[in-house]
């Protein structure tokens, strides 16, 4: 086993493709395949499997990934110290985000960063808050952007925020103002349980003495944009981030229901793993953000 094999293994695991890894490393695909076969023989374990035409790590492969990452990290640190290198324009940058309304800002940041550092290989993962946090915790991502605090082993920095608004169709017969007791009676559509919106809403309502089991929940839907589509049909109400509602408010078919003595302002967070020293590339990307204090 050598560092070239480990780096090739990590690259394939990150981009989930033997052919793209071969192209990235200027190798033939058979040469890449042979390197991995040798590595698997040396380890006595199958590290990759094919699933639905995609390459995925096996259970042993995921364990090997963690150790390989640590080994390469130590080698990289040693090389930086010995050669006094401070490069910020090349390498692999792994970013992930949940379905937060500020995703468009992240896309623009990533595009701008790629233009400035064309040699950087950027991997972007879109998933729910729970899975993005898990991937940062297990060092499958360098940086995550999420809508809720999940894990005490992670560092969180606020970089933006908005308010959850209770929204309904103008055609739905419901008062423009409700108290918390009345909220229990309205037909409510909520996000899936892994989403940051739902976790935050559940926490805020819990602080007011209301549990989800007391609500009249009629449906669960994945994304805020999908919730709005169903709300427009007059089926029920939904809590929607103000950033998203503001984009469609001018259409005039939706209304905001005020809830007395209840506010649901939330932050969005940049998340990294505690104790992990980010690569120069990752740190440079973070330096382009302004964090809230």
C-alpha positions as CSV (number, residue, x, y, z in Angstrom):
1,X,0.0,0.0,0.0
2,X,1.2,3.5,-0.9
3,X,-0.1,7.0,-0.7
4,X,-0.8,7.0,-4.5
5,X,-3.1,4.0,-4.0
6,X,-4.8,5.7,-1.0
7,X,-5.3,8.9,-2.8
8,X,-6.8,7.1,-5.8
9,X,-9.1,5.1,-3.5
10,X,-10.2,8.3,-1.8
11,X,-10.8,10.0,-5.2
12,X,-13.0,7.1,-6.5
13,X,-14.9,7.0,-3.2
14,X,-15.6,10.8,-3.4
15,X,-16.6,11.1,-7.0
16,X,-18.2,7.5,-7.2
17,X,-16.7,6.8,-10.6
18,X,-13.7,4.8,-11.8
19,X,-13.8,6.4,-15.3
20,X,-13.9,10.0,-13.9
21,X,-11.1,9.2,-11.5
22,X,-9.0,7.9,-14.4
23,X,-9.7,11.0,-16.4
24,X,-8.8,13.2,-13.4
25,X,-5.5,11.4,-12.8
26,X,-4.7,11.1,-16.6
27,X,-4.7,7.3,-16.3
28,X,-6.5,4.6,-18.3
29,X,-9.5,3.0,-16.6
30,X,-7.9,-0.5,-16.6
31,X,-4.9,1.0,-14.8
32,X,-7.1,2.5,-12.2
33,X,-9.1,-0.8,-11.8
34,X,-5.8,-2.7,-11.4
35,X,-4.6,-0.4,-8.7
36,X,-7.8,-0.9,-6.7
37,X,-7.7,-4.7,-7.2
38,X,-4.2,-4.7,-5.8
39,X,-5.3,-2.6,-2.8
40,X,-8.2,-4.9,-2.1
41,X,-6.0,-8.0,-2.4
42,X,-3.5,-6.4,0.1
43,X,-6.3,-5.6,2.5
44,X,-8.1,-8.9,2.0
45,X,-11.4,-7.0,1.6
46,X,-13.7,-5.8,-1.1
47,X,-13.8,-2.0,-0.8
48,X,-16.3,-1.1,-3.6
49,X,-19.6,-2.4,-4.9
50,X,-21.8,-1.4,-7.8
51,X,-25.4,-0.4,-7.0
52,X,-27.8,1.0,-9.6
53,X,-24.9,1.7,-12.0
54,X,-23.1,3.7,-9.3
55,X,-20.0,2.9,-7.3
56,X,-20.4,2.7,-3.6
57,X,-18.2,1.8,-0.7
58,X,-18.8,-1.5,1.1
59,X,-19.0,-1.6,4.9
60,X,-15.3,-2.4,5.1
61,X,-14.7,0.2,2.4
62,X,-16.3,2.9,4.6
63,X,-14.1,1.9,7.5
64,X,-11.0,1.9,5.3
65,X,-12.0,5.4,4.0
66,X,-11.8,6.8,7.6
67,X,-8.4,5.3,8.2
68,X,-7.1,6.3,4.7
69,X,-8.3,9.8,5.2
70,X,-6.5,10.1,8.6
71,X,-3.3,8.6,7.1
72,X,-3.3,11.0,4.2
73,X,-4.1,13.9,6.4
74,X,-1.0,13.1,8.5
75,X,1.1,12.7,5.4
76,X,-0.2,16.0,4.0
77,X,0.6,17.8,7.3
78,X,4.1,16.4,7.3
79,X,4.7,17.5,3.7
80,X,3.4,21.0,4.4
81,X,5.7,21.3,7.4
82,X,8.8,19.9,5.5
83,X,8.3,21.8,2.3
84,X,6.6,24.9,3.8
85,X,3.9,24.8,1.1
86,X,0.8,27.0,1.4
87,X,-1.1,26.2,-1.8
88,X,-4.7,27.4,-2.1
89,X,-5.4,26.8,-5.8
90,X,-5.6,23.0,-6.1
91,X,-7.0,19.9,-4.5
92,X,-10.5,18.4,-3.7
93,X,-13.0,20.5,-1.9
94,X,-16.1,18.6,-0.5
95,X,-19.1,20.7,0.3
96,X,-22.6,19.7,1.3
97,X,-25.8,21.5,2.2
98,X,-29.3,20.7,3.2
99,X,-32.2,22.1,1.2
100,X,-31.8,25.5,2.8
101,X,-33.3,28.5,1.1
102,X,-29.9,30.1,0.8
103,X,-28.6,27.3,-1.4
104,X,-28.6,29.7,-4.4
105,X,-26.0,31.8,-2.5
106,X,-23.9,28.7,-2.1
107,X,-24.1,27.9,-5.8
108,X,-22.9,31.4,-6.6
109,X,-20.1,31.1,-4.1
110,X,-19.0,27.8,-5.5
111,X,-19.1,29.1,-9.1
112,X,-17.1,32.2,-8.1
113,X,-14.6,30.1,-6.2
114,X,-14.1,27.7,-9.2
115,X,-13.4,30.7,-11.5
116,X,-10.8,32.0,-9.1
117,X,-9.2,28.6,-8.4
118,X,-9.7,26.6,-11.7
119,X,-7.5,23.7,-10.5
120,X,-9.8,23.0,-7.5
121,X,-12.0,19.9,-7.9
122,X,-15.2,20.7,-6.1
123,X,-17.7,18.0,-5.0
124,X,-21.2,19.3,-3.9
125,X,-23.6,17.0,-2.0
126,X,-27.3,18.0,-1.5
127,X,-29.1,16.2,1.2
128,X,-31.1,16.7,4.4
129,X,-29.7,18.3,7.6
130,X,-29.3,15.0,9.4
131,X,-27.3,13.4,6.6
132,X,-25.1,16.4,5.9
133,X,-24.2,16.6,9.6
134,X,-23.4,12.8,9.6
135,X,-21.2,13.2,6.6
136,X,-19.3,16.1,8.2
137,X,-18.9,14.2,11.4
138,X,-17.5,11.2,9.5
139,X,-15.2,13.5,7.4
140,X,-16.9,12.6,4.2
141,X,-17.4,16.3,3.7
142,X,-15.1,19.2,4.6
143,X,-17.8,21.7,5.1
144,X,-21.6,21.5,5.5
145,X,-24.4,24.1,5.4
146,X,-27.5,23.3,7.4
147,X,-30.6,24.7,9.0
148,X,-30.4,23.1,12.4
149,X,-27.8,22.2,15.1
150,X,-27.5,18.4,15.2
151,X,-24.3,17.2,16.8
152,X,-22.1,18.4,19.7
153,X,-19.0,17.1,17.9
154,X,-19.4,19.7,15.2
155,X,-18.7,23.4,15.1
156,X,-21.5,25.7,14.0
157,X,-21.2,29.3,12.7
158,X,-24.3,31.4,11.7
159,X,-24.0,32.9,8.3
160,X,-27.6,33.8,7.4
161,X,-31.2,33.4,8.7
162,X,-34.9,33.9,8.1
163,X,-38.3,33.3,9.8
164,X,-40.8,30.5,9.5
165,X,-44.2,31.8,8.4
166,X,-47.5,30.0,8.6
167,X,-48.8,30.3,5.1
168,X,-52.2,29.3,3.6
169,X,-54.1,29.8,0.3
170,X,-56.4,32.8,0.1
171,X,-59.2,30.3,-0.7
172,X,-58.8,28.4,2.6
173,X,-61.3,29.5,5.2
174,X,-59.1,30.3,8.1
175,X,-58.7,33.4,10.3
176,X,-55.8,35.8,9.6
177,X,-54.8,35.6,13.3
178,X,-54.6,32.5,15.5
179,X,-53.5,31.8,19.0
180,X,-51.4,28.7,19.9
181,X,-54.5,26.7,21.0
182,X,-56.2,27.4,17.6
183,X,-53.0,26.3,15.8
184,X,-53.8,22.8,17.0
185,X,-57.0,22.7,14.9
186,X,-55.8,23.9,11.5
187,X,-54.9,21.3,8.8
188,X,-51.1,21.4,8.7
189,X,-48.6,20.1,6.1
190,X,-45.1,19.6,7.5
191,X,-41.6,18.8,6.2
192,X,-40.1,15.3,6.5
193,X,-38.6,14.5,10.0
194,X,-35.0,14.7,8.8
195,X,-35.3,18.3,7.6
196,X,-33.9,21.3,9.5
197,X,-37.2,23.2,9.1
198,X,-39.1,20.5,11.0
199,X,-36.5,20.0,13.7
200,X,-36.5,23.7,14.4
201,X,-40.3,24.1,14.3
202,X,-40.7,21.1,16.7
203,X,-38.2,22.7,19.1
204,X,-39.8,26.2,19.0
205,X,-43.4,24.8,19.5
206,X,-42.0,22.6,22.3
207,X,-40.8,25.7,24.0
208,X,-44.4,27.0,23.9
209,X,-45.7,23.7,25.4
210,X,-47.0,22.2,22.2
211,X,-45.9,18.9,20.8
212,X,-46.3,17.7,17.2
213,X,-48.7,15.0,18.5
214,X,-51.2,17.7,19.4
215,X,-51.2,19.2,15.9
216,X,-53.7,18.3,13.1
217,X,-51.0,17.1,10.7
218,X,-52.5,15.9,7.4
219,X,-49.4,15.3,5.3
220,X,-45.6,15.3,5.2
221,X,-43.7,16.6,2.2
222,X,-40.0,16.9,1.6
223,X,-39.2,20.4,0.3
224,X,-40.6,23.9,1.2
225,X,-41.2,24.6,-2.6
226,X,-43.3,21.4,-2.7
227,X,-45.2,22.4,0.4
228,X,-46.2,25.7,-1.3
229,X,-47.6,23.8,-4.3
230,X,-49.9,21.8,-2.1
231,X,-50.8,24.8,0.1
232,X,-51.9,26.7,-3.1
233,X,-54.5,23.9,-3.7
234,X,-56.2,25.0,-0.5
235,X,-55.5,21.7,1.3
236,X,-54.0,23.1,4.4
237,X,-51.4,25.4,5.9
238,X,-47.6,25.0,6.1
239,X,-44.7,26.7,7.9
240,X,-42.5,28.1,5.1
241,X,-39.1,30.0,5.3
242,X,-39.7,33.7,4.7
243,X,-36.9,33.7,2.0
244,X,-39.0,31.4,-0.1
245,X,-42.3,33.0,0.6
246,X,-41.0,36.5,-0.3
247,X,-40.2,35.2,-3.8
248,X,-43.8,34.2,-4.5
249,X,-45.7,36.7,-2.3
250,X,-46.3,39.1,-5.3
251,X,-48.4,36.4,-7.0
252,X,-51.1,37.2,-4.4
253,X,-52.6,33.8,-4.0
254,X,-51.2,33.1,-0.6
255,X,-51.6,34.7,2.8
256,X,-49.6,34.7,6.1
257,X,-51.4,33.6,9.2
258,X,-50.2,35.5,12.3
259,X,-49.8,33.4,15.4
260,X,-50.1,35.4,18.6
261,X,-47.1,35.2,21.0
262,X,-45.1,33.0,18.6
263,X,-42.0,33.8,16.5
264,X,-39.8,31.3,14.6
265,X,-36.7,33.2,13.5
266,X,-33.9,30.8,12.8
267,X,-30.2,30.8,11.7
268,X,-28.5,28.9,9.0
269,X,-25.2,27.4,9.9
270,X,-21.8,26.5,8.4
271,X,-20.6,23.3,10.0
272,X,-17.2,21.7,10.4
273,X,-15.9,18.9,12.6
274,X,-14.3,19.9,15.9
275,X,-10.6,19.3,16.0
276,X,-10.2,18.8,12.3
277,X,-7.7,21.1,10.5
278,X,-9.2,22.2,7.2
279,X,-7.2,22.1,4.1
280,X,-6.0,25.5,2.8
281,X,-8.5,25.2,0.0
282,X,-11.4,24.6,2.4
283,X,-10.3,27.4,4.6
284,X,-10.0,29.8,1.7
285,X,-13.5,28.9,0.7
286,X,-14.8,29.6,4.2
287,X,-12.9,33.0,4.3
288,X,-15.3,34.2,1.5
289,X,-18.2,34.1,4.0
290,X,-19.3,36.7,6.6
291,X,-20.4,35.0,9.7
292,X,-22.9,36.4,12.2
293,X,-21.7,37.0,15.8
